[in-house]
Amino acid sequence: MGRCERIHRNLGGQIDESLKRHRYEDKQEEKNAKHSLKDCIENERIWNISASLVREIWVHTPNTGNGVYWVPNAPELSHPLNQYGYDASQNSSIHFDLKVCSDAFVYLSASPIMDKQAALYEICIGGGGGKKVFLRRQDPTFEDVASNVLGDGSTQCGSFQPFWISWQNGNIKIGKGLSINNKEVVDWSDPNPFIIRGVGVRTGVGQSGQWTIYTEALGYFCLHTDTRGTMELVKTTLATEYSCPYLCHGIHNCMGFNFNVHTSLCELISTGEPMLTVTDSGWTFGTKCFQGKCFACI
């Protein structure tokens, strides 16, 4: 009997009860979760369905040049949030912390894959040397449609600053802080709005940036046996094979864990680190996933 099959048998009741306790948004989500578990059994990969909530996404964006007026494929250079299960067509706002000196871009696109040909809004936070925000529209003509100063909410090289963006019914709002509709900086209504299906983030004009994006979704852990992550650790403790992932779930900057079946050692791995793993007998490496997307893949 393979290890995946053993865990499926041992946790079968626990998994079923977990799925019952957390209501899926629709039948397709339930079908996808069960399909992942089926793949586990067939391919000897471990998918431990826990229906946990992942509330923060940490993203590093390198310098990828100027805005869409100068770099037409800029949306395709952005970091699409749908890879984390964020469905822009089912949401109308986003809030995040941002650390960047200047020129961070958020793209609201009619394309879920951030196709450069699709209609989009380009939001530049920290333009004008970190002091301004610009809203631009392209469909297909490029337009500057709104701008304002950030005041005491200017972007900072060494510290995170909070921002929010909303797009309800073509009404594009941009503000400071983490509370939607508070501290508005831009409020503009598009006379010919389009449906937002994708959101991407990037930085440019010589700048790289760090983002903490807040969202919620049904989630689970993807586990890999005889593998150990060698990234920076948040915490090391003793745990059981089944409590270790729940300890990681409760820590916002934990992206995954290592668990040793012989010593019961549980290592909680920090977010924001390049993924490095080694083959190591007796260890299980797990990463947070939600809505079919994982923080790290092997």
C-alpha positions as protocol buffer text, in pm:
chain_id: "A"
residue {
  index: 1
  type: MET
  ca { x: 0 y: 0 z: 0 }
}
residue {
  index: 2
  type: GLY
  ca { x: 146 y: 339 z: -101 }
}
residue {
  index: 3
  type: ARG
  ca { x: 187 y: 625 z: 144 }
}
residue {
  index: 4
  type: CYS
  ca { x: -75 y: 835 z: -30 }
}
residue {
  index: 5
  type: GLU
  ca { x: -328 y: 554 z: -4 }
}
residue {
  index: 6
  type: ARG
  ca { x: -250 y: 499 z: 366 }
}
residue {
  index: 7
  type: ILE
  ca { x: -309 y: 865 z: 446 }
}
residue {
  index: 8
  type: HIS
  ca { x: -629 y: 863 z: 242 }
}
residue {
  index: 9
  type: ARG
  ca { x: -758 y: 567 z: 445 }
}
residue {
  index: 10
  type: ASN
  ca { x: -647 y: 708 z: 780 }
}
residue {
  index: 11
  type: LEU
  ca { x: -788 y: 1055 z: 712 }
}
residue {
  index: 12
  type: GLY
  ca { x: -1086 y: 957 z: 500 }
}
residue {
  index: 13
  type: GLY
  ca { x: -1341 y: 1043 z: 767 }
}
residue {
  index: 14
  type: GLN
  ca { x: -1155 y: 1357 z: 869 }
}
residue {
  index: 15
  type: ILE
  ca { x: -1141 y: 1484 z: 511 }
}
residue {
  index: 16
  type: ASP
  ca { x: -1509 y: 1415 z: 451 }
}
residue {
  index: 17
  type: GLU
  ca { x: -1610 y: 1592 z: 772 }
}
residue {
  index: 18
  type: SER
  ca { x: -1388 y: 1888 z: 683 }
}
residue {
  index: 19
  type: LEU
  ca { x: -1557 y: 1919 z: 345 }
}
residue {
  index: 20
  type: LYS
  ca { x: -1897 y: 1906 z: 515 }
}
residue {
  index: 21
  type: ARG
  ca { x: -1804 y: 2175 z: 767 }
}
residue {
  index: 22
  type: HIS
  ca { x: -1686 y: 2421 z: 501 }
}
residue {
  index: 23
  type: ARG
  ca { x: -1948 y: 2496 z: 240 }
}
residue {
  index: 24
  type: TYR
  ca { x: -1821 y: 2516 z: -116 }
}
residue {
  index: 25
  type: GLU
  ca { x: -1931 y: 2810 z: -327 }
}
residue {
  index: 26
  type: ASP
  ca { x: -2070 y: 2571 z: -586 }
}
residue {
  index: 27
  type: LYS
  ca { x: -2064 y: 2209 z: -697 }
}
residue {
  index: 28
  type: GLN
  ca { x: -1769 y: 2268 z: -930 }
}
residue {
  index: 29
  type: GLU
  ca { x: -1539 y: 2357 z: -637 }
}
residue {
  index: 30
  type: GLU
  ca { x: -1642 y: 2037 z: -460 }
}
residue {
  index: 31
  type: LYS
  ca { x: -1580 y: 1840 z: -779 }
}
residue {
  index: 32
  type: ASN
  ca { x: -1234 y: 1997 z: -819 }
}
residue {
  index: 33
  type: ALA
  ca { x: -1138 y: 1913 z: -460 }
}
residue {
  index: 34
  type: LYS
  ca { x: -1246 y: 1551 z: -498 }
}
residue {
  index: 35
  type: HIS
  ca { x: -1063 y: 1531 z: -832 }
}
residue {
  index: 36
  type: SER
  ca { x: -742 y: 1649 z: -660 }
}
residue {
  index: 37
  type: LEU
  ca { x: -778 y: 1373 z: -402 }
}
residue {
  index: 38
  type: LYS
  ca { x: -842 y: 1122 z: -683 }
}
residue {
  index: 39
  type: ASP
  ca { x: -518 y: 1237 z: -851 }
}
residue {
  index: 40
  type: CYS
  ca { x: -338 y: 1182 z: -524 }
}
residue {
  index: 41
  type: ILE
  ca { x: -449 y: 822 z: -502 }
}
residue {
  index: 42
  type: GLU
  ca { x: -373 y: 746 z: -866 }
}
residue {
  index: 43
  type: ASN
  ca { x: -36 y: 922 z: -884 }
}
residue {
  index: 44
  type: GLU
  ca { x: 95 y: 859 z: -529 }
}
residue {
  index: 45
  type: ARG
  ca { x: 94 y: 1234 z: -464 }
}
residue {
  index: 46
  type: ILE
  ca { x: -51 y: 1360 z: -138 }
}
residue {
  index: 47
  type: TRP
  ca { x: -329 y: 1616 z: -143 }
}
residue {
  index: 48
  type: ASN
  ca { x: -446 y: 1674 z: 212 }
}
residue {
  index: 49
  type: ILE
  ca { x: -778 y: 1854 z: 174 }
}
residue {
  index: 50
  type: SER
  ca { x: -825 y: 2078 z: 478 }
}
residue {
  index: 51
  type: ALA
  ca { x: -1049 y: 2360 z: 342 }
}
residue {
  index: 52
  type: SER
  ca { x: -839 y: 2614 z: 532 }
}
residue {
  index: 53
  type: LEU
  ca { x: -839 y: 2985 z: 447 }
}
residue {
  index: 54
  type: VAL
  ca { x: -528 y: 3154 z: 312 }
}
residue {
  index: 55
  type: ARG
  ca { x: -558 y: 3524 z: 387 }
}
residue {
  index: 56
  type: GLU
  ca { x: -235 y: 3681 z: 260 }
}
residue {
  index: 57
  type: ILE
  ca { x: -35 y: 3656 z: -61 }
}
residue {
  index: 58
  type: TRP
  ca { x: 323 y: 3779 z: -51 }
}
residue {
  index: 59
  type: VAL
  ca { x: 461 y: 3878 z: -390 }
}
residue {
  index: 60
  type: HIS
  ca { x: 796 y: 4017 z: -505 }
}
residue {
  index: 61
  type: THR
  ca { x: 790 y: 4202 z: -838 }
}
residue {
  index: 62
  type: PRO
  ca { x: 1112 y: 4292 z: -1024 }
}
residue {
  index: 63
  type: ASN
  ca { x: 1168 y: 4595 z: -1244 }
}
residue {
  index: 64
  type: THR
  ca { x: 993 y: 4524 z: -1576 }
}
residue {
  index: 65
  type: GLY
  ca { x: 1007 y: 4863 z: -1743 }
}
residue {
  index: 66
  type: ASN
  ca { x: 765 y: 5148 z: -1803 }
}
residue {
  index: 67
  type: GLY
  ca { x: 387 y: 5157 z: -1822 }
}
residue {
  index: 68
  type: VAL
  ca { x: 164 y: 5021 z: -2098 }
}
residue {
  index: 69
  type: TYR
  ca { x: 192 y: 5333 z: -2317 }
}
residue {
  index: 70
  type: TRP
  ca { x: 564 y: 5266 z: -2361 }
}
residue {
  index: 71
  type: VAL
  ca { x: 560 y: 4888 z: -2307 }
}
residue {
  index: 72
  type: PRO
  ca { x: 252 y: 4745 z: -2488 }
}
residue {
  index: 73
  type: ASN
  ca { x: 294 y: 4398 z: -2336 }
}
residue {
  index: 74
  type: ALA
  ca { x: 315 y: 4538 z: -1982 }
}
residue {
  index: 75
  type: PRO
  ca { x: 1 y: 4349 z: -1862 }
}
residue {
  index: 76
  type: GLU
  ca { x: 162 y: 4020 z: -1967 }
}
residue {
  index: 77
  type: LEU
  ca { x: 471 y: 4112 z: -1761 }
}
residue {
  index: 78
  type: SER
  ca { x: 257 y: 4156 z: -1450 }
}
residue {
  index: 79
  type: HIS
  ca { x: 216 y: 3900 z: -1172 }
}
residue {
  index: 80
  type: PRO
  ca { x: -141 y: 3765 z: -1227 }
}
residue {
  index: 81
  type: LEU
  ca { x: -334 y: 3702 z: -906 }
}
residue {
  index: 82
  type: ASN
  ca { x: -548 y: 3429 z: -1061 }
}
residue {
  index: 83
  type: GLN
  ca { x: -256 y: 3190 z: -1004 }
}
residue {
  index: 84
  type: TYR
  ca { x: -348 y: 3214 z: -635 }
}
residue {
  index: 85
  type: GLY
  ca { x: -713 y: 3145 z: -700 }
}
residue {
  index: 86
  type: TYR
  ca { x: -822 y: 3510 z: -700 }
}
residue {
  index: 87
  type: ASP
  ca { x: -1118 y: 3542 z: -939 }
}
residue {
  index: 88
  type: ALA
  ca { x: -1157 y: 3909 z: -1034 }
}
residue {
  index: 89
  type: SER
  ca { x: -1490 y: 3843 z: -1207 }
}
residue {
  index: 90
  type: GLN
  ca { x: -1633 y: 3737 z: -870 }
}
residue {
  index: 91
  type: ASN
  ca { x: -1486 y: 4031 z: -678 }
}
residue {
  index: 92
  type: SER
  ca { x: -1499 y: 4408 z: -706 }
}
residue {
  index: 93
  type: SER
  ca { x: -1213 y: 4522 z: -483 }
}
residue {
  index: 94
  type: ILE
  ca { x: -868 y: 4439 z: -355 }
}
residue {
  index: 95
  type: HIS
  ca { x: -654 y: 4573 z: -71 }
}
residue {
  index: 96
  type: PHE
  ca { x: -284 y: 4533 z: -9 }
}
residue {
  index: 97
  type: ASP
  ca { x: 32 y: 4659 z: 160 }
}
residue {
  index: 98
  type: LEU
  ca { x: 303 y: 4781 z: -76 }
}
residue {
  index: 99
  type: LYS
  ca { x: 673 y: 4850 z: -22 }
}
residue {
  index: 100
  type: VAL
  ca { x: 829 y: 5028 z: -319 }
}
residue {
  index: 101
  type: CYS
  ca { x: 1016 y: 5351 z: -380 }
}
residue {
  index: 102
  type: SER
  ca { x: 791 y: 5449 z: -672 }
}
residue {
  index: 103
  type: ASP
  ca { x: 605 y: 5330 z: -983 }
}
residue {
  index: 104
  type: ALA
  ca { x: 403 y: 5024 z: -884 }
}
residue {
  index: 105
  type: PHE
  ca { x: 143 y: 4914 z: -1138 }
}
residue {
  index: 106
  type: VAL
  ca { x: -190 y: 4737 z: -1091 }
}
residue {
  index: 107
  type: TYR
  ca { x: -373 y: 4613 z: -1402 }
}
residue {
  index: 108
  type: LEU
  ca { x: -748 y: 4552 z: -1409 }
}
residue {
  index: 109
  type: SER
  ca { x: -798 y: 4355 z: -1729 }
}
residue {
  index: 110
  type: ALA
  ca { x: -1088 y: 4218 z: -1929 }
}
residue {
  index: 111
  type: SER
  ca { x: -867 y: 3912 z: -1981 }
}
residue {
  index: 112
  type: PRO
  ca { x: -815 y: 3651 z: -1705 }
}
residue {
  index: 113
  type: ILE
  ca { x: -470 y: 3578 z: -1853 }
}
residue {
  index: 114
  type: MET
  ca { x: -373 y: 3947 z: -1881 }
}
residue {
  index: 115
  type: ASP
  ca { x: -369 y: 3945 z: -2262 }
}
residue {
  index: 116
  type: LYS
  ca { x: -211 y: 4268 z: -2389 }
}
residue {
  index: 117
  type: GLN
  ca { x: -486 y: 4302 z: -2653 }
}
residue {
  index: 118
  type: ALA
  ca { x: -765 y: 4313 z: -2393 }
}
residue {
  index: 119
  type: ALA
  ca { x: -927 y: 4625 z: -2251 }
}
residue {
  index: 120
  type: LEU
  ca { x: -763 y: 4734 z: -1926 }
}
residue {
  index: 121
  type: TYR
  ca { x: -719 y: 4995 z: -1660 }
}
residue {
  index: 122
  type: GLU
  ca { x: -361 y: 5072 z: -1557 }
}
residue {
  index: 123
  type: ILE
  ca { x: -313 y: 5215 z: -1209 }
}
residue {
  index: 124
  type: CYS
  ca { x: 28 y: 5361 z: -1125 }
}
residue {
  index: 125
  type: ILE
  ca { x: 81 y: 5402 z: -751 }
}
residue {
  index: 126
  type: GLY
  ca { x: 379 y: 5615 z: -657 }
}
residue {
  index: 127
  type: GLY
  ca { x: 426 y: 5790 z: -989 }
}
residue {
  index: 128
  type: GLY
  ca { x: 590 y: 6131 z: -985 }
}
residue {
  index: 129
  type: GLY
  ca { x: 867 y: 6014 z: -753 }
}
residue {
  index: 130
  type: GLY
  ca { x: 636 y: 5826 z: -518 }
}
residue {
  index: 131
  type: LYS
  ca { x: 395 y: 6111 z: -458 }
}
residue {
  index: 132
  type: LYS
  ca { x: 109 y: 6055 z: -707 }
}
residue {
  index: 133
  type: VAL
  ca { x: -140 y: 5799 z: -835 }
}
residue {
  index: 134
  type: PHE
  ca { x: -246 y: 5779 z: -1200 }
}
residue {
  index: 135
  type: LEU
  ca { x: -541 y: 5597 z: -1358 }
}
residue {
  index: 136
  type: ARG
  ca { x: -525 y: 5513 z: -1729 }
}
residue {
  index: 137
  type: ARG
  ca { x: -761 y: 5332 z: -1964 }
}
residue {
  index: 138
  type: GLN
  ca { x: -685 y: 5139 z: -2283 }
}
residue {
  index: 139
  type: ASP
  ca { x: -958 y: 4995 z: -2511 }
}
residue {
  index: 140
  type: PRO
  ca { x: -786 y: 5015 z: -2755 }
}
residue {
  index: 141
  type: THR
  ca { x: -696 y: 5386 z: -2735 }
}
residue {
  index: 142
  type: PHE
  ca { x: -476 y: 5485 z: -2442 }
}
residue {
  index: 143
  type: GLU
  ca { x: -613 y: 5759 z: -2214 }
}
residue {
  index: 144
  type: ASP
  ca { x: -504 y: 5928 z: -1892 }
}
residue {
  index: 145
  type: VAL
  ca { x: -837 y: 5953 z: -1711 }
}
residue {
  index: 146
  type: ALA
  ca { x: -758 y: 6057 z: -1352 }
}
residue {
  index: 147
  type: SER
  ca { x: -475 y: 6142 z: -1113 }
}
residue {
  index: 148
  type: ASN
  ca { x: -414 y: 6282 z: -766 }
}
residue {
  index: 149
  type: VAL
  ca { x: -144 y: 6327 z: -502 }
}
residue {
  index: 150
  type: LEU
  ca { x: -99 y: 6063 z: -231 }
}
residue {
  index: 151
  type: GLY
  ca { x: -10 y: 6310 z: 44 }
}
residue {
  index: 152
  type: ASP
  ca { x: 107 y: 6137 z: 363 }
}
residue {
  index: 153
  type: GLY
  ca { x: 38 y: 5800 z: 195 }
}
residue {
  index: 154
  type: SER
  ca { x: 326 y: 5831 z: -51 }
}
residue {
  index: 155
  type: THR
  ca { x: 509 y: 5509 z: -136 }
}
residue {
  index: 156
  type: GLN
  ca { x: 814 y: 5433 z: 77 }
}
residue {
  index: 157
  type: CYS
  ca { x: 1136 y: 5246 z: -10 }
}
residue {
  index: 158
  type: GLY
  ca { x: 1177 y: 5096 z: 337 }
}
residue {
  index: 159
  type: SER
  ca { x: 826 y: 5042 z: 473 }
}
residue {
  index: 160
  type: PHE
  ca { x: 489 y: 4902 z: 366 }
}
residue {
  index: 161
  type: GLN
  ca { x: 206 y: 5142 z: 288 }
}
residue {
  index: 162
  type: PRO
  ca { x: -160 y: 5026 z: 266 }
}
residue {
  index: 163
  type: PHE
  ca { x: -381 y: 5081 z: -39 }
}
residue {
  index: 164
  type: TRP
  ca { x: -713 y: 4961 z: -179 }
}
residue {
  index: 165
  type: ILE
  ca { x: -875 y: 4958 z: -524 }
}
residue {
  index: 166
  type: SER
  ca { x: -1240 y: 4893 z: -615 }
}
residue {
  index: 167
  type: TRP
  ca { x: -1417 y: 4865 z: -953 }
}
residue {
  index: 168
  type: GLN
  ca { x: -1788 y: 4819 z: -886 }
}
residue {
  index: 169
  type: ASN
  ca { x: -1995 y: 4874 z: -1206 }
}
residue {
  index: 170
  type: GLY
  ca { x: -1712 y: 5062 z: -1378 }
}
residue {
  index: 171
  type: ASN
  ca { x: -1666 y: 5303 z: -1087 }
}
residue {
  index: 172
  type: ILE
  ca { x: -1289 y: 5291 z: -1029 }
}
residue {
  index: 173
  type: LYS
  ca { x: -1181 y: 5406 z: -685 }
}
residue {
  index: 174
  type: ILE
  ca { x: -833 y: 5414 z: -535 }
}
residue {
  index: 175
  type: GLY
  ca { x: -759 y: 5489 z: -172 }
}
residue {
  index: 176
  type: LYS
  ca { x: -514 y: 5472 z: 115 }
}
residue {
  index: 177
  type: GLY
  ca { x: -545 y: 5235 z: 410 }
}
residue {
  index: 178
  type: LEU
  ca { x: -703 y: 4888 z: 413 }
}
residue {
  index: 179
  type: SER
  ca { x: -1068 y: 4990 z: 446 }
}
residue {
  index: 180
  type: ILE
  ca { x: -1254 y: 5005 z: 115 }
}
residue {
  index: 181
  type: ASN
  ca { x: -1417 y: 5348 z: 44 }
}
residue {
  index: 182
  type: ASN
  ca { x: -1211 y: 5526 z: 312 }
}
residue {
  index: 183
  type: LYS
  ca { x: -942 y: 5785 z: 232 }
}
residue {
  index: 184
  type: GLU
  ca { x: -1028 y: 5799 z: -137 }
}
residue {
  index: 185
  type: VAL
  ca { x: -765 y: 5946 z: -367 }
}
residue {
  index: 186
  type: VAL
  ca { x: -928 y: 5875 z: -706 }
}
residue {
  index: 187
  type: ASP
  ca { x: -1298 y: 5828 z: -784 }
}
residue {
  index: 188
  type: TRP
  ca { x: -1377 y: 5796 z: -1156 }
}
residue {
  index: 189
  type: SER
  ca { x: -1668 y: 5636 z: -1339 }
}
residue {
  index: 190
  type: ASP
  ca { x: -1614 y: 5485 z: -1682 }
}
residue {
  index: 191
  type: PRO
  ca { x: -1896 y: 5579 z: -1925 }
}
residue {
  index: 192
  type: ASN
  ca { x: -1824 y: 5256 z: -2117 }
}
residue {
  index: 193
  type: PRO
  ca { x: -1718 y: 5003 z: -1854 }
}
residue {
  index: 194
  type: PHE
  ca { x: -1608 y: 4646 z: -1919 }
}
residue {
  index: 195
  type: ILE
  ca { x: -1603 y: 4338 z: -1693 }
}
residue {
  index: 196
  type: ILE
  ca { x: -1281 y: 4290 z: -1497 }
}
residue {
  index: 197
  type: ARG
  ca { x: -1167 y: 3929 z: -1528 }
}
residue {
  index: 198
  type: GLY
  ca { x: -799 y: 3954 z: -1429 }
}
residue {
  index: 199
  type: VAL
  ca { x: -580 y: 4150 z: -1188 }
}
residue {
  index: 200
  type: GLY
  ca { x: -201 y: 4172 z: -1218 }
}
residue {
  index: 201
  type: VAL
  ca { x: 69 y: 4359 z: -1027 }
}
residue {
  index: 202
  type: ARG
  ca { x: 417 y: 4469 z: -1132 }
}
residue {
  index: 203
  type: THR
  ca { x: 682 y: 4732 z: -1068 }
}
residue {
  index: 204
  type: GLY
  ca { x: 895 y: 4923 z: -1314 }
}
residue {
  index: 205
  type: VAL
  ca { x: 1083 y: 5239 z: -1408 }
}
residue {
  index: 206
  type: GLY
  ca { x: 1387 y: 5097 z: -1231 }
}
residue {
  index: 207
  type: GLN
  ca { x: 1200 y: 4976 z: -921 }
}
residue {
  index: 208
  type: SER
  ca { x: 1129 y: 4638 z: -763 }
}
residue {
  index: 209
  type: GLY
  ca { x: 860 y: 4595 z: -496 }
}
residue {
  index: 210
  type: GLN
  ca { x: 710 y: 4382 z: -223 }
}
residue {
  index: 211
  type: TRP
  ca { x: 334 y: 4324 z: -197 }
}
residue {
  index: 212
  type: THR
  ca { x: 116 y: 4172 z: 73 }
}
residue {
  index: 213
  type: ILE
  ca { x: -221 y: 4112 z: -92 }
}
residue {
  index: 214
  type: TYR
  ca { x: -519 y: 4022 z: 126 }
}
residue {
  index: 215
  type: THR
  ca { x: -771 y: 3771 z: 0 }
}
residue {
  index: 216
  type: GLU
  ca { x: -964 y: 3465 z: 114 }
}
residue {
  index: 217
  type: ALA
  ca { x: -1035 y: 3131 z: -51 }
}
residue {
  index: 218
  type: LEU
  ca { x: -1094 y: 2766 z: 27 }
}
residue {
  index: 219
  type: GLY
  ca { x: -758 y: 2594 z: 55 }
}
residue {
  index: 220
  type: TYR
  ca { x: -552 y: 2286 z: 130 }
}
residue {
  index: 221
  type: PHE
  ca { x: -189 y: 2170 z: 137 }
}
residue {
  index: 222
  type: CYS
  ca { x: 3 y: 1995 z: -139 }
}
residue {
  index: 223
  type: LEU
  ca { x: 248 y: 1748 z: 16 }
}
residue {
  index: 224
  type: HIS
  ca { x: 564 y: 1586 z: -121 }
}
residue {
  index: 225
  type: THR
  ca { x: 721 y: 1287 z: 56 }
}
residue {
  index: 226
  type: ASP
  ca { x: 1097 y: 1234 z: 106 }
}
residue {
  index: 227
  type: THR
  ca { x: 1146 y: 1605 z: 38 }
}
residue {
  index: 228
  type: ARG
  ca { x: 1252 y: 1890 z: 264 }
}
residue {
  index: 229
  type: GLY
  ca { x: 1234 y: 2264 z: 201 }
}
residue {
  index: 230
  type: THR
  ca { x: 1555 y: 2447 z: 290 }
}
residue {
  index: 231
  type: MET
  ca { x: 1416 y: 2802 z: 304 }
}
residue {
  index: 232
  type: GLU
  ca { x: 1411 y: 3034 z: 605 }
}
residue {
  index: 233
  type: LEU
  ca { x: 1199 y: 2906 z: 894 }
}
residue {
  index: 234
  type: VAL
  ca { x: 936 y: 3094 z: 1092 }
}
residue {
  index: 235
  type: LYS
  ca { x: 928 y: 2843 z: 1376 }
}
residue {
  index: 236
  type: THR
  ca { x: 1036 y: 2491 z: 1473 }
}
residue {
  index: 237
  type: THR
  ca { x: 829 y: 2277 z: 1710 }
}
residue {
  index: 238
  type: LEU
  ca { x: 713 y: 1923 z: 1783 }
}
residue {
  index: 239
  type: ALA
  ca { x: 382 y: 1819 z: 1630 }
}
residue {
  index: 240
  type: THR
  ca { x: 191 y: 1532 z: 1477 }
}
residue {
  index: 241
  type: GLU
  ca { x: 173 y: 1457 z: 1108 }
}
residue {
  index: 242
  type: TYR
  ca { x: -175 y: 1610 z: 1096 }
}
residue {
  index: 243
  type: SER
  ca { x: -131 y: 1908 z: 1333 }
}
residue {
  index: 244
  type: CYS
  ca { x: 181 y: 2046 z: 1159 }
}
residue {
  index: 245
  type: PRO
  ca { x: -10 y: 2185 z: 858 }
}
residue {
  index: 246
  type: TYR
  ca { x: -270 y: 2342 z: 1088 }
}
residue {
  index: 247
  type: LEU
  ca { x: 7 y: 2523 z: 1277 }
}
residue {
  index: 248
  type: CYS
  ca { x: 125 y: 2667 z: 944 }
}
residue {
  index: 249
  type: HIS
  ca { x: -231 y: 2763 z: 853 }
}
residue {
  index: 250
  type: GLY
  ca { x: -257 y: 2976 z: 1167 }
}
residue {
  index: 251
  type: ILE
  ca { x: 53 y: 3187 z: 1084 }
}
residue {
  index: 252
  type: HIS
  ca { x: 2 y: 3448 z: 811 }
}
residue {
  index: 253
  type: ASN
  ca { x: 363 y: 3446 z: 684 }
}
residue {
  index: 254
  type: CYS
  ca { x: 396 y: 3067 z: 674 }
}
residue {
  index: 255
  type: MET
  ca { x: 393 y: 2933 z: 316 }
}
residue {
  index: 256
  type: GLY
  ca { x: 448 y: 2569 z: 403 }
}
residue {
  index: 257
  type: PHE
  ca { x: 613 y: 2320 z: 636 }
}
residue {
  index: 258
  type: ASN
  ca { x: 856 y: 2031 z: 676 }
}
residue {
  index: 259
  type: PHE
  ca { x: 757 y: 1735 z: 893 }
}
residue {
  index: 260
  type: ASN
  ca { x: 984 y: 1449 z: 1001 }
}
residue {
  index: 261
  type: VAL
  ca { x: 796 y: 1124 z: 1059 }
}
residue {
  index: 262
  type: HIS
  ca { x: 1075 y: 983 z: 1279 }
}
residue {
  index: 263
  type: THR
  ca { x: 1135 y: 1276 z: 1516 }
}
residue {
  index: 264
  type: SER
  ca { x: 793 y: 1453 z: 1490 }
}
residue {
  index: 265
  type: LEU
  ca { x: 980 y: 1776 z: 1418 }
}
residue {
  index: 266
  type: CYS
  ca { x: 765 y: 2039 z: 1245 }
}
residue {
  index: 267
  type: GLU
  ca { x: 943 y: 2323 z: 1064 }
}
residue {
  index: 268
  type: LEU
  ca { x: 727 y: 2616 z: 951 }
}
residue {
  index: 269
  type: ILE
  ca { x: 862 y: 2786 z: 637 }
}
residue {
  index: 270
  type: SER
  ca { x: 856 y: 3162 z: 576 }
}
residue {
  index: 271
  type: THR
  ca { x: 688 y: 3329 z: 278 }
}
residue {
  index: 272
  type: GLY
  ca { x: 884 y: 3556 z: 47 }
}
residue {
  index: 273
  type: GLU
  ca { x: 1167 y: 3305 z: -3 }
}
residue {
  index: 274
  type: PRO
  ca { x: 1283 y: 3140 z: -328 }
}
residue {
  index: 275
  type: MET
  ca { x: 1177 y: 2776 z: -315 }
}
residue {
  index: 276
  type: LEU
  ca { x: 1470 y: 2540 z: -250 }
}
residue {
  index: 277
  type: THR
  ca { x: 1423 y: 2172 z: -170 }
}
residue {
  index: 278
  type: VAL
  ca { x: 1639 y: 1864 z: -125 }
}
residue {
  index: 279
  type: THR
  ca { x: 1562 y: 1492 z: -128 }
}
residue {
  index: 280
  type: ASP
  ca { x: 1562 y: 1379 z: 236 }
}
residue {
  index: 281
  type: SER
  ca { x: 1419 y: 1048 z: 357 }
}
residue {
  index: 282
  type: GLY
  ca { x: 1161 y: 1071 z: 634 }
}
residue {
  index: 283
  type: TRP
  ca { x: 1065 y: 1432 z: 563 }
}
residue {
  index: 284
  type: THR
  ca { x: 741 y: 1561 z: 409 }
}
residue {
  index: 285
  type: PHE
  ca { x: 736 y: 1906 z: 246 }
}
residue {
  index: 286
  type: GLY
  ca { x: 397 y: 2081 z: 220 }
}
residue {
  index: 287
  type: THR
  ca { x: 292 y: 2409 z: 61 }
}
residue {
  index: 288
  type: LYS
  ca { x: -25 y: 2613 z: 101 }
}
residue {
  index: 289
  type: CYS
  ca { x: -265 y: 2596 z: -190 }
}
residue {
  index: 290
  type: PHE
  ca { x: -610 y: 2734 z: -249 }
}
residue {
  index: 291
  type: GLN
  ca { x: -864 y: 2706 z: -526 }
}
residue {
  index: 292
  type: GLY
  ca { x: -627 y: 2478 z: -717 }
}
residue {
  index: 293
  type: LYS
  ca { x: -321 y: 2706 z: -699 }
}
residue {
  index: 294
  type: CYS
  ca { x: -13 y: 2643 z: -481 }
}
residue {
  index: 295
  type: PHE
  ca { x: 246 y: 2881 z: -339 }
}
residue {
  index: 296
  type: ALA
  ca { x: 523 y: 2648 z: -454 }
}
residue {
  index: 297
  type: CYS
  ca { x: 549 y: 2362 z: -698 }
}
residue {
  index: 298
  type: ILE
  ca { x: 814 y: 2095 z: -751 }
}
